[in-house]
Amino acid sequence: MPVSNPCFFAPFALLPFYPFVLTYIVGELFMVLLLAKLPEAYAPFDPIVDVLPVIPVLFLLLAFVWQASISFR
């Protein structure tokens, strides 16, 4: 009779904690990206860098405006 491998069930024991771990990792990445400081040589570009993450959202909104202008054909 084969013996079940206890290592196979180990990841499933942690399954309820995966959302918390993922939330923590995403939160840490967000804070690192949000609070990152540019080197002193690039300090004049700080305002531009603050606006750059918004550009993809503007493209998404542009798609809706474009569809509204052609009456959502």
N, C-alpha and C positions, 0 to 999 in steps of 0.2 A: 504494500500500500504506500503510495507516494506521500511524502511529508510536505505540507505547504510551506512555502518560503515566507518567513515573517517579514523580510525586507520588502516583499511585494506589497504588503498592506500598510507600510509606514507612510507613504504619501497621502493615502486616503484618510489616515487618522488626523492629518493636519488640514483636511479639506475645509472645515468651517472657518479656519483662520486666514485662508487665501485672500478674501476681500479686504481684510484689515491690512495685510502685508502689502497688497497692491496699492491700497489707498496711501499707505505710508510712503512707498517708493515714489508714487506719482507726486505726492505732496512735497517730498524732498527735492525731486527734480524741478518742480515748479519754483520752489523757493530759491534753488541755486540759480536757475535761469533768470528769475525775476530780480534777485538781489546781487547778481554778478556785477563786479566793477570792471570797467575797461582799464587797460594800462594808461598811465599818465600821457603817453604820446598820443593816444586816441581820445582823450577827454573832450576835445571840441566836438566830437561826433556823437556824444551822449544823447542829445535831443533826437537826432536822426535814428539812432538805435532804439530809442524808446518807441518810436512810431512804426518801425519795420514790422513787428508782429501783427499789426492791424491790417496790413496790405492784403493777405489772403481773404480776410473777412470782407474787405471792400470788393474783391472779385466775386465773392458769393452774392453780395447784395447787387452788384452790377448785373448778374445773371437774372435776378428777379425783376429788376427794372427793365432790362431788355425784353423779357417775356411779357411784362405788362405793357410795354410800348407796342408790341405786335399782337396784343390781346390773347395771349396764351394759346396760340394756334396749335 
